[in-house]
């Protein structure tokens, strides 16, 4: 009990004193070549086959595996008894084959003995619901007992492999989230956080407007639990608290690993996709040498076009403005059941690897090597199917591995430069989830027809379809001047300082496309009590007092952006009244037609387009194209056929590398309108004005001449 009290106190101090996102991470030397491999779980195999697996990996050109993150129960089968031999033989076998190892800290799935001895480790959800043992990620990561066991294990494993030359890096935990934990200790520390942030309960009550329904506070002891909170400020701050907990936990793990491991071993964490509501990826990444992400997709024609992979990669690359790792991606099919089995077409396995590399990834690892024969992830298939023999996927991956053995040094550490950025706001995501603008039903239940995430995806997809690369920027950014165009989707919750930085960017010559709901509430999710759009009024050149949901889509008058049958808007309309802005489009409607749907304003040296409504996909693309054209951001990339996408960057040799993807089942060709170079995949020269032919699901990679 004393041990737990001491650890509880230390954890409380750590949470109270941390400035999120400020902790520096050591510089990582550039990688010499692309890492290509798989997650490997020899412990899951139904029979002994380590030697055969290693031989097959080596033959496929794999040069890296991820090990160890899923089996705490083998590392520590009983409290305080540690076993390493089972993993040592795997690490040694990989080393002899020239395959490097990324070791995971096995903290996301606790052993059965721990749950039995310390049931308080399990997360308590809202309304007292207690997690049961069985599923992974079922714990309260703040638990003093959990932290004791986790620290002991991390220190031992990191020290054990500190001097092993085969282990090149560490993955801390796995796809970490807040897990919905609302245990008493989590709540008590949340109260302490509020005390530090607001000073007095009266200040908090004022910021959150708690005199509504007479719920204002005069004692911290009266702070209600979050289970039934009605306050929008409370809900937003609780979501931030969950993010802070995840950040502290992963920073803590990274510090432990660095204390015990070798400085030559990098530290990463694998985010479960990107743009989470309960994980502040930017703050977490401050403790990492490089972030990693697990990107999954559906293969086959209807779903596979590189768009989702690119969006998630753009977000992950933007976290540290540098290269990243893909720690998990499709091997064959993905699903916890056999209901969504869509194995990629021929060519898509290989194309997916180069898609990740073209977006700045330095590694592609499959999840996982061999399909599991029982339990939850039976049908989340690996490189090998359940028969564990060479197959169609293995053959195509082997082709890719052999290519990367030759050209990996020309592709690694690719530096991308983009002139467009999307401002992504986690606070706006959470606040709009709490107060949605397009619910399916008015009272209770139902989902949303559109939300913050759908708007971000729509705008990124429009850029992707137009072959325009994009970074993501975050509310903490102090300067947007490196970008020629800033896209701001529904910035619903933001402080005055951020809105001023956006206005200053426009005034100094920047161009912005902004959507409805921006500037609506302050940093506490309270609707501003000045005329909308509040601090943005001068920059946007309009004001408004009313808004409306749209029961049916509306057409825009005169089809101003030539969207044809998609010249429509939906879900939401703000009744914009022009000050200095001019209207670009009006609603074609007897009532709404008096107000503009889309406006443009000259402010200082810059311009801003504002969408007061939710556009159809095609219309959104047309509006963004007009902004790109006016910013001078059109060129040869935009002349490529619709099914051909391109990405480019600069490699370690100072040369531009251009990827061209044919995301279709039909052949495609285009005229090469760039500086001459060499196709790295075929070693053939490519000159300006040459015709490049791409077969179905094919890729070309041209390294330009000096």
Phi, psi and omega in degrees: 000320178299317178304316183291321179297317180297318181291322177301315180297317180296320180293318179300319178296320181296316180294322183287331188256003185273136170260108190293135176086001184264339185291122180284153174244149182299152177290141180253130177295148180302144178286144182282336180201172178291136171270131184220121183184218190202160166282138185229130181232083178300332182292344180271351188290141180284347177206166183289123181206026183303312183300316180295317180300314181297319178299317180293321178297314181298317179297332180277357181083014177289138180234008179207146170226154172252132186229155157084354189279350190250002191225067175303324185295339175271325176296320183224079184294335174222157181307113175087358177252117187249140181236133180236339188300322181300326179272327181303318182293329177289313179300317180296318180295320178294317181299319180295334179268002180078021180257121182280163186235133164254120183264135178259143172282126192272054191258001184266356179219104189280152179285160184297322182298327181291318179296324179290315182287328185225071183299341180292348178293329182293143184289138171261123180273182176302151177061026172081001179296126184256130174299143173259160179284141178151299177283157174286172175050046183251014188251163168269107186290352175273348184306132181298320179294316179300315181297322178300309182294318183295317180296317180301316182291314181301314181299319183291315181292316181297318178294324182296323184253013181304316186259010180278116185292343180284336182270110186260346182195171182231134170257117180274122180056198185204117175047052187290142173220183178280343176059019177066019184291126176230036180300163183300320180294326176295317180293319181298318179290329175297319177298317178298322177299317179295321178301317180291320185286318187256343177084300182230155176296333178293320177296318177297315181302321180292316181295325183262003180055047185284353175291349170299129184060020175064037185255016180294153187249146173232002176212137179296337179294342181267001180301121180286157174293160183283354189306317183238027184299134175259344185288126177296325177293319178299311183299319180293318181291326177295322177296321177296322180298318175301318177297317180298322179295316178297317180299312181299318181299314182284326172299318179299313179297317181298320178296317179299314180299316182293329177294328190250339183267184180271145177299339180283347182267124181281164178238130178221173171218142182261108176287143179278081189073204186222170174063055181274151176278333186249010179227123176271089185300326180296314182292319178300317186295341177299335181266000185253150172290323173203143177282160174229158183215147176256111187245116178245158180205167171264134176281189178076162195300319187294337188242337193261114175210009177082354187292312183290320177302318182292318179299314181293324178293318179301317179296314183292319178298327183286344184298322178234012181054045185200183181291164184216182181237144169257104185275339176214135168209172183304131164269297173237265183250162184228129169165153176279355175230185177260026183270344184227058183262101182234079181298141181301151172289164174304131181099333183285331175302308182293317182298325180297320179300311182290334173300313179297317181293324180293338179267005175104008177284142176260000181207144170229118176240136176276146166249101013208193186288308186231134181301141183277142189269352179199163174086194197305318188256035181305320187257009171273085197284151181266190174304314176266143176283188184294341177279347175061035177244160177305145186212189181299316180297313181301321181296316181289323177293325177295319176301315180296317180299320179293323176297316183292332175300329182271317190249000180309316179297338178277346185252338187289154177060031180299132179253119179261143175238123180238145179262357182238141177224149174251125177279117183251128185237110177294324177298319179293321176304309183290319181292324178283334171296326179284323180235071186293155180255358183212059179284156178286326182220153187284320186244115175062170171051189176072159177253200179245138177282333177205153181204188182301314182298319180295326179291317177298314180297320179299316184288320177294320180297322178299316177298316181299315180297332178268010178061039179248120178286152182216144167261168167250142172238162190235160185304336180285347183301133181266346187210127179251009193292345180285352183251144178274339179216128178246126179254128186236094177280127168033064180282072190291318182241118182199149176278167182299325184297319179294316179298324177293321179296323177293314179299318179296323178299317178294312183303326182272007175119358180286160177242138186228140163246120184235150181245172177312160178073001182283139180073013189289315181236163179273191184291349176256016180062026174264131179298133182296145183258022169250165180303129178296142008266040172061229183297349181268359190302312183295317182293322182275336174078026175207172171218165176201156180237342183235159174208164184210144163287156178251117181293330178223154175301148177245148175270148174272143183293122172080004180050061188295339181247017177052051179267357177061230181294346178261017178283062186221159175228167188202167169075314193209142176215130174260138184274078188287132176244120191286136169255284177249348181287160172244151181277135173260338181201143175241154173289140175266081188204145184295333179255305184290344186296347180282346184247142177288145177269326182224134182232166173221140180224135170272123181227111186062230181270358185242180181224153178223131171261133180237131177256111182274014184204172182265116185273156169292164183301313182294320178294319177302316179300319181293319178296314179295323178299320179298322178290320178295316180298317182292332178274002179072033185252037175243145181194204183300327180303322185284353178264359180290155176302155186303322184276355180259122178245154184222149173222150180213155177196184182250132182266184183293347180264008179075017182251149176283131176247126182243124175262139174231124184243132170260095180273065178199164179271007177241151179297152179221152177216155179204162178270126182284117186243042183228181177295143182298157181190205182231134172285112186295335182280334182244349184066016180269143176289148177231123181251159176303137181077002172294151172270126178258125179253129179239125175287177178303132177055040183252162180223145171236142180232109184256122171263118184291151174291161177293000000 
